[in-house]
């Protein structure tokens, strides 16, 4: 069987690994069913054959101090992308403000490993942030926004993104400690909300982690 790395161009790549070969490894974090049948999940090699609970428990020991929130008043299709990126950068939590339902397809099953919290209203979200002691920062293009590239992001903060199109709500804008803008150099007025979220999360990573 050809591996993912050696599959010919155009051929469908096989994800993951097959059944464990040889004596099974010891450890409570291993999943007997995955060892027997193979592990085709969207996880890094370190977590191959681990149970779902064991993976989440390990991630919880290392999660970063930043949160991500996105307003979802009209079923924003970017939320799946935001969740997937938040998992990649090990965000503390993803917060969805507004409608509870969202399109999980873009998350590529990473929502099973990423803590997600729903807030029915902006008021509820701001109440959580105040109780948790988390700094609220909006990310959008406003005349008074400050450049993300030069802003010192707090270690414990929540980066809030508006619905694709309307952008950040006035309620969040007024409550935020600051609104941050992402430098653009082309002709478009704005960039996709999912892309903006990825850029902002990585800005926090650059400031607060050692790669």
Residue, then its C-alpha position, 0 to 999 in steps of 0.5 A: x500500500x502506498x503511503x500518503x507521502x508516496x501516493x501518485x499525483x491525482x490519486x486519493x491519499x490515504x489518511x492515518x495509519x492501519x492496525x498496529x503491527x506487533x505487540x500492542x503498546x502499554x498505556x491507558x491512553x491507547x484505544x484498543x479499537x483503534x489499535x485493532x482497526x487503525x486510526x484514520x482521524x485528523x490528528x497529529x502523529x503523536x496522538x495516533x491510536x490514543x483515545x479521544x478522552x486521552x487526547x483532550x486531557x493532554x491538550x488541556x494541560x497545554x492550552x494557551x491563555x487566549x480565547x476566540x469569539x465569533x458573532x453568529x447572527x446569520x449562520x456564519x460559514x467561517x466558524x468551522x474554519x475558526x474552530x479548526x485554526x483555534x485547535x491548531x493554535x491550542x486556544x483555550x476556548x472558542x465562543x460562539x455568540x448568537x445562534x447556536x447552530x453552525x456549519x461543522x464541516x469546515x472544522x474537519x472534526x477538530x471541534x471534538x478536541x476544542x472546547x466550544x462555549x455558546x452565548x445567546x447574547x453579547x451581554x451574556x458573553x461580556x458577563x462571562x468575560x468579566x467573571x473570567x477576567x479575560x480582556x475583550x479585544x475586537x478585530x475589525x477595520x474601524x477608523x479608531x482601530x489600532x494595528x494588530x502588528x504593533x499591539x501588545x496582546x494580553x496573555x489572557x484575552x479573547x479575540x472577537x470577530x464579527x459576522x462575515x459582511x456586517x462585521x463586529x457589532x456595535x455592542x462588542x465594539x463599545x465593550x472592547x478594550x481595543x479594536x485591532x486592525x490587520x494591515x492590508x495592501x491591496x484593493x479589497x476593503x476587507x479580508x475573510x473573517x476566517x482568515x482574519x481570525x487565523x492571522x490574529x491567533x498567530x499574532x498571539x502565538x508569536x508574542x507569547x510562545x517559543x516555537 
